[in-house]
Amino acid sequence: MLRFPIFTPKAYAASYPSGMTFRGSTLDQSERFLEQALGSDWSIFPFIDVNIEVPATASSAPCYYKVCRSSCSRVICEFVREREGYSGRGIFSKMPEPKPFERLPGNVKPLHYAVTLQPNLVKCVFTGSEDVDIEVKEATKQIKLNSLDLTLRDVKVTLASGDTVLPASTEISTPNEMVTLTFDKALPIGKAKLSMAFNGELNDKMKGLYRSKYTSATGEERYMAVSQLCATCARRCFPCWDEPALKAKFTVTLVVASFCVALNNMPEISREQHESDPTLQIVKFATSPLMSTYLVAVVVGEYDFVEDTSTDGIKVRVYTPVGKKEQGKFALEVATKVLPYYKDYFNIAYPLPKMDLIAIADFSVGAMENWGLVTYRETCLLVDPDNTSASQRQWIALVVGHELAHQWFGNLVTMEWWTHLWLNEGYATFVEFLCVDHLFPEYDIWTQFVTNTYIRALELDCLKNSHPIEVPVGHPSEVDEIFDDISYSKGASVIRMLHCYLGDKDFRAGMNKYLTRHQYNNTYTEDLWAALKEASNKPVGEVMSSWTKQTGFPMISVTSHQDGDNKVLTLTQQRFLADGSTGDSSQWMVPISISTEKKPSETVKEVLLDCKSTQVVLEGISADTWVKLNPGTVGYYRTQYPPDMLDLLMPAMKSKCLPPLDRLGVLDDLFSMVQAGHTNTVEVLKLLKAFEDETDYTVWSAVHNCVARLNQLISHTDFHPSFAAFVRKLFVKIGQRLGWEAKPGEKHLDTLLRSLVLGQLGLYGDEAIVGEARRRLGAHVANTSTLPADLRSPVYKTVMSQADEKTFDQMLKLYREADLHEEKDRISRSLGATRDPNLIQRVLQFAISDEVRNQDTVFVIISVAMTAPGRSAAWAFFKKHHEDLVDRYEGGYLVTRLIKYITENFATEDMASEVEAFFQERQIPGTERTVQQSLETIRLNAAWLLRDQDAIKKYLTELEG
């Protein structure tokens, strides 16, 4: 099977009539001709299937594509390989035409915004006004800026001479999210002031300036106003030049009810009573430094706070719901330690006089790094000592570390355009682990990085429908879709690899050069490479460009032979693809490290693989000594071992001579080979059995990842009960060792492991675990014994997996009584574990009820889609309610996430066709790439199941016998 990207210039069907041929002497050459015909930018667009049979022996036979028939929606091409008689047929479906988009012209530049906002928290509207100091860089009759969902009035320009000029026309383009002011005469070069008033709705879409519902201390339901302006929603709050490179200073004034807390990026400098309304106060804030519009923040509502001062003199406050200030103490402790750590690491002081962290009841993402006023979901900030799990505390530490890293990397220095988003998110993801490792060494957080971040990136990046780290972005609707595991997790993984390649000293020196040189400015990726190259004298740009500008990553195939006392390795790279296909000519500059049995925890050899293949000589290494590539699982690549080298590694894995990161690395690499069809699934099942005596949490996390993927696949078969028995036997020994009760002085990772193991045993039907989970939940519901927070998620899911109506109603009662949002999340995301068809429908209806906040609806639906009986129900539910769901969020991150998880676990061509047809008929902006990734994954699942299911069934049946 060959796959081709789809890119169709306007009216392309008319341009390529029947009979047109794309001919080349080889298949590759024909593809290049086809590429030229269909558009030069084709490589950034998704792939579709073109079924073409190509024998291995026919690689150089002349071939061509011939257009057989075309229409307004597709071109049907015939593939012909001359002489050998092989042919195929493919359909090139027309994608939606790229949205017309142009960046703002550079003839007018904003310098300073004076913005006044007055939210009405009863009517859920707001009014505003602004005076924008601008610089007219060339004489023009037009000013173009961004505005969306705002009504503008009283627009005028005051020239440096003092003259006032009114626009002859004001044209608002909603599709382009732009307003064009046209004047009768050209505005002269020089300084001027643009003034206007505006009003808008405090919407419920969690975008722009929106409303968030909360319950007051008196039990009254009220609304607060909060901003979420990233990525391109400042234009929903006030008219502006809403591009990251158009930095300006901001002076914000808020007109608010006297009982409300009013917050902005900068400290409050004055507060006075409104002249005509004594119930209102006018709160003015200090002027900000130069910053991008997406970092502006305002919050108006009722809050308590806790505060402290960091050792470097920054006042830090954590704002919590009224009456819950104690829940802000953990985040406050983290934040006050993070700021001086980053000051020391970057060798640059935090540039603002204060740092506020605030919990928001309704929030679409986890947190947002607004300069000086970071907004968080409640679950990402608040810690209740009695009800917050160890895993959640760890997550909160990481999120706080991530957002505060942005205060330097993203806020002080900002990417020039969204194409370079990874500079913000990839780096902050990497640094959050540096920070948490420094503050909480007991978390062993770098080992967890591999299972939580690195592997997640590889799983997405092996798809043909992945994208480069640097992906061209045009229309604002495209931005949300690249806030994904490539920008975050792959970005962080390649920076981790770079950090290892350069060493910490040179890495830090380069970071300081970069931040110092570009502070209060904007950058491209190449600016970072230049600074790191200066600090290290290594070819950073050459090495890293192959990782940021290409899609995917390499598979390093290794073979060995003996040359006397020396072991000679042959290393060969090729792109790793989830369907197992080869022939992609991509190459990377790959820093490769090697360890051996003599020194398992040390790197004994390093080489930069900058070509297709090379040889490495390991002196004094005998034939019966194991060798491992990628110690520490730092390099962003897969390793393919031949059977003889893998056999040598097996005893070291069982005896734990291999460090944990290397044990899980070998497992995950082998599992990826299985998925791609390079190895039979039975081989990974055999390897999993070798982990029955494993004790390390992160290794068990990797085991769990493999088991979960196999479970989704095998749930489509009639031998799933045999697989469940296999999983129970795999986890039973570690479950018995850990037990239900925490041991005195036990480690953080043992606490996490207990939750993981008991959860797995319960979900796969271990009778003893299920019985104990029911007993403990009953005591918890009856208030005779409190269930520890670390055990609640596994207990809730175990009980719900076999729940009846009575149990379901008990869980709903717990949900309604819960006051901590973390607890509500735990319960609501456990409801989907039910296998009962009637309860599945109740869960889905509950997800869109008023009892569930919009921010959480998606995750409740996803929880249903994770089970075999819930998968089809969730998809049917989405098809029925997709218009309401899309309208609820106006597209964006939550919708793409929902589409991904409710579709990607199907495993038949029929379901792939159904999903494909559904989204072809209903275009949802910003989800195109996600849909293509899901379609590819469904077809990969189908091929995997067809390929291996008989062997899996035979192996599992023999184990039971």
HELIX and SHEET records of a PDB file:
HELIX    1   1 TYR A   12  SER A   15  1                                   4    
HELIX    2   2 LEU A   27  LEU A   38  1                                  12    
HELIX    3   3 TRP A   42  ILE A   44  5                                   3    
HELIX    4   4 ALA A   56  ALA A   58  5                                   3    
HELIX    5   5 ALA A  234  ARG A  236  5                                   3    
HELIX    6   6 THR A  293  LEU A  295  5                                   3    
HELIX    7   7 LYS A  325  GLY A  328  5                                   4    
HELIX    8   8 LYS A  329  PHE A  346  1                                  18    
HELIX    9   9 GLU A  378  CYS A  380  5                                   3    
HELIX   10  10 ALA A  390  HIS A  406  1                                  17    
HELIX   11  11 TRP A  418  HIS A  420  5                                   3    
HELIX   12  12 LEU A  421  LEU A  439  1                                  19    
HELIX   13  13 PRO A  441  TYR A  443  5                                   3    
HELIX   14  14 ILE A  445  PHE A  449  1                                   5    
HELIX   15  15 VAL A  450  TYR A  454  3                                   5    
HELIX   16  16 ILE A  455  ASP A  461  1                                   7    
HELIX   17  17 PRO A  476  GLU A  478  5                                   3    
HELIX   18  18 ASP A  480  ILE A  482  5                                   3    
HELIX   19  19 ILE A  486  LYS A  490  3                                   5    
HELIX   20  20 GLY A  491  LEU A  502  1                                  12    
HELIX   21  21 ASP A  504  HIS A  518  1                                  15    
HELIX   22  22 THR A  525  SER A  536  1                                  12    
HELIX   23  23 VAL A  540  THR A  548  1                                   9    
HELIX   24  24 PRO A  643  LYS A  654  1                                  12    
HELIX   25  25 PRO A  660  GLN A  675  1                                  16    
HELIX   26  26 THR A  681  LYS A  689  1                                   9    
HELIX   27  27 TYR A  697  ILE A  714  1                                  18    
HELIX   28  28 HIS A  720  LEU A  738  1                                  19    
HELIX   29  29 HIS A  748  LEU A  763  1                                  16    
HELIX   30  30 GLU A  767  VAL A  781  1                                  15    
HELIX   31  31 ALA A  789  MET A  800  1                                  12    
HELIX   32  32 GLU A  805  GLU A  817  1                                  13    
HELIX   33  33 HIS A  821  SER A  830  1                                  10    
HELIX   34  34 LEU A  831  ALA A  833  5                                   3    
HELIX   35  35 PRO A  837  ALA A  847  1                                  11    
HELIX   36  36 ASN A  854  ALA A  865  1                                  12    
HELIX   37  37 ALA A  868  TYR A  889  1                                  22    
HELIX   38  38 TYR A  893  THR A  903  1                                  11    
HELIX   39  39 GLU A  909  GLU A  921  1                                  13    
HELIX   40  40 GLU A  928  GLU A  960  1                                  33    
SHEET    1   A 6 LEU A   2  PRO A   5  0                                        
SHEET    2   A 6 PHE A  47  ILE A  52 -1                                        
SHEET    3   A 6 TYR A  86  SER A  93 -1                                        
SHEET    4   A 6 ARG A  74  ARG A  81 -1                                        
SHEET    5   A 6 CYS A  63  SER A  70 -1                                        
SHEET    6   A 6 THR A  21  GLY A  24 -1                                        
SHEET    1   B 8 THR A 164  VAL A 165  0                                        
SHEET    2   B 8 THR A 151  LEU A 159 -1                                        
SHEET    3   B 8 GLY A 190  GLU A 201 -1                                        
SHEET    4   B 8 VAL A 125  VAL A 136 -1                                        
SHEET    5   B 8 VAL A 108  ASN A 120 -1                                        
SHEET    6   B 8 LYS A 249  ALA A 257  1                                        
SHEET    7   B 8 LEU A 280  PHE A 285 -1                                        
SHEET    8   B 8 GLU A 268  GLN A 273 -1                                        
SHEET    1   C 3 THR A 140  ASN A 146  0                                        
SHEET    2   C 3 MET A 178  LEU A 187 -1                                        
SHEET    3   C 3 SER A 169  SER A 173 -1                                        
SHEET    1   D 4 GLY A 208  THR A 215  0                                        
SHEET    2   D 4 GLU A 221  GLN A 228 -1                                        
SHEET    3   D 4 VAL A 298  GLY A 301 -1                                        
SHEET    4   D 4 VAL A 261  ASN A 264 -1                                        
SHEET    1   E 5 ASP A 304  THR A 309  0                                        
SHEET    2   E 5 LYS A 315  THR A 320 -1                                        
SHEET    3   E 5 LYS A 354  ILE A 360  1                                        
SHEET    4   E 5 LEU A 373  ARG A 377  1                                        
SHEET    5   E 5 ALA A 367  MET A 368 -1                                        
SHEET    1   F 2 VAL A 413  MET A 415  0                                        
SHEET    2   F 2 ASN A 521  THR A 523  1                                        
SHEET    1   G 4 SER A 613  LEU A 618  0                                        
SHEET    2   G 4 ASN A 566  ARG A 575 -1                                        
SHEET    3   G 4 PRO A 554  ASP A 563 -1                                        
SHEET    4   G 4 ARG A 638  GLN A 640  1                                        
SHEET    1   H 3 LYS A 605  LEU A 609  0                                        
SHEET    2   H 3 VAL A 590  THR A 596 -1                                        
SHEET    3   H 3 VAL A 627  LEU A 629 -1                                        
END                                                                             
